[in-house]
Amino acid sequence: MALMDLLKLKQALARRHKRHITDASRVAAAVLLPLCYRDGQYYLLFVKRTETVKVHKGQMSFPGGTCEVTDVSRLDTALRECSEEIGLKADQVEVLGELDDAITLTTGYIVTPFVGVIAGLCQLQPDRQEIEQVIEIPVAALLDKSNCTEETQIIDGKEVPVYTYRYQGQVIWGATARILAQFLDIFQAAFV
């Protein structure tokens, strides 16, 4: 991955004012948006959760999970969970920045998303109890408007954009889709 590309994305993430959400009634969680570069294009890694996990059964998401008392920060949570879920170690990731906190509308989480670049090739080892599959999707496909629908719903009396991304039979929706939409806006602006 070109150093200049990384620098542009890192600067774009640093320039923005991050929205933090504080709500003691929700559970703190964090995810990593693992970005890699191969064969001349960027990819994002997603996980498809198994049907046996406690929440978000069978859903597409970014690797991550609930904050634990031993986590020093939300970033520590994202990196720990990424290691546990798919075997991607913290020293294999260069963290570029942070996106806005997002809430899950039905399961009560506040999710803090981080963007990180995977350094080189790494052997992923999904935890089969939690992760059915690791899926790489080209960023170009996610930017293709024909792969995304956007609607507006009224949630808690406010109009909220609702995104759904489709790629080769996979469906990304909910908080993951909202996080993805924000990332794609920043990614696209950084390279224009």
N, C-alpha and C positions, 0 to 999 in steps of 0.2 A: 504494500500500500504506500503510495507516495506520501512522503513526510509533509508536503505542502497541503495535501488533502486532509490529513489528520489535523494539521494546524488550523485550517479553515473551520473545520467542524468544532474543534475544541474552543476556538475563539467565539464562534456563533453561540455555543452553549454558555460560555462565560459572560457574554454581553447581556444576556436576558435576565430579567428579574424573576426568580423562581417563586411560585406560589406554594406556600406551606399551609397545610390544613392541620388544625389542632382540634381534636374532638375526643375527649376521654371515653366516650361511649363506643368508640371504634377500636379495632385491633391494629397495631402498627405492623406494617410489613414493608418489604423492599424487594425489588426485582432488578435484574441486569438485562439490558438490551445488548446481547453479544453481537458485535459487528465484525465481519471478516471480509477480506478482499482476496479474490481468486479468479484467475482466468479473465482479468480485465473488468471485473464487476464486483460490486458490494453485495453482501448477503447479510440477512439477520437470522439468528438462530431462535427458533421457537421450540417449545415442548408441548407435546400432547399428553395431558394427564391421564392416568389410568382411571378405570371405573371404580377402583377400590380406595382411592384417596377420600379423606373426610369431606372436603369441599371442592368445588369446581371440577367435578367428575367429568372426564372425557373432553375437557375444554382445552383449547389452544391458549397458551400463555407464554410469557417470558419466564425463564428460570428465576425462582425466588420464593420467599415465604415469610412466615411470621418472625418478628423480632424476638430474640431470647434475652434473658437477663445478662448473659455472658457477652452479648454483642456490645461493643463500645459505641457503635454508630449504626445508622441505617445502611451505610455503605458496607460495613462489616457483615450485616445481615445478608445483603444481596450477594456478596462474594462467598460467604459461608454456604448459603443455600445453593448457589450455583455449583459449588464444589460437591456438595452432598447429592444434588439431583442429577447432574450430568458429568461429574468428574472434571470440570474445568476449574483449575486451581487459580488462586488469586495472583500468583506470579506469572500467569499466562495472559493476564488481562491488563491493558493500559486504560485506566478510567479517564474518559474525556470530559465528563460533566454529568449534570443532573437535570432531570425534567421536573415539571410541576407534579406535586402530589395529586393522586387520583383516589377516588373512593369507589368501592364496589357497592353497587346499589342494593344488592340483596343479601350479601353475606357480612357486611359490617366492617370492612377493612379500609384503612388509609394506606395506600401503596406509594412508596417513594421509589421512582425509577431512576436508574443510573445507566449511562451509555458507556460501553467499554469496547475496545478493540482487542480481538484475540491476536496475540503475538504468534506468528508462524502457524505451523500445522500442529494440531494436538489430537490425541486420541481421546474421544469422549466415551464415558462409561455411564450410561443412564442407570439410575436406581430403578429397577423394574417394578418395585412396589409402588413408586410414585409416577414414574414416567413411562408411558407406552412407547413414545417415539420422539426423537430430536429431528426437527424439520428445518432445513435451510431454505429461505425464500429470497430470491433476488430483490434488492431494493427497487430496481427498475420495474419489476412486476407489481410491487406494492404502490408505486407512484402512478401506475397505469390506471386512469380513472375508470376504465371498464371493469376493473377488479374490485371496485369499492362502491358501496351505496351509502348515502348520507340522508338521514331523516331527522326530523325534529320531534321530540317528545316532551310532554309536560311532566316534570318530575319535581315533587315538592313545590308546585306552583311556579316553577321556572322552566323556560324553554331550554332544552339541553340537546346538543347535537348527538345523534346516535349513529355510529359507523359500523359497517360490516364489510370485511375484506374477505375475498374468496381467491384461493389459489390451488389449482390441481386437486380439487375435492376437499380442501381444508377450509374451515370457516373461522375467522377471527372476529370476535365481537366483545361487547361489554367494556370493562375497564381496560383490557389489553388493547382493544381497538382504539379507545380514546388516547391512550399513551402512545400507540403507534402513529396515530394521526398527528399528534404534536411533534413527534420525532421527525416524521416525513416532511412537515412544514419547515422545520429547522434545517434538516439535511438539504432540502431543495434550495432554500434561501442561501445556504453556505456555498453552494456550487454554482449559483447564477451570477 
